[in-house]
């Protein structure tokens, strides 16, 4: 979910509404990030601030993200 939302901010699907200044900031912050940089950022946030089972979730996320990137290339 998290990586999908970051992609939507980067691709302009989120963060455009005038009544959403936080969304506009997020869209600006991630607009120049590559897919790998977004993965790295999400991985950092999950590891640093995620729930105790986050390392297991992180492995699942990385596997899915790698599969997704392979299918997009």
Secondary structure, DSSP 8 states (H G I E B T S, - for coil): -HHHHHHHHHTTSSS--TT-HHHHHHHHHHTT--HHHHHHHHHHHHHHHS-TTHHHHHHHHHHHHHHHHHHH-
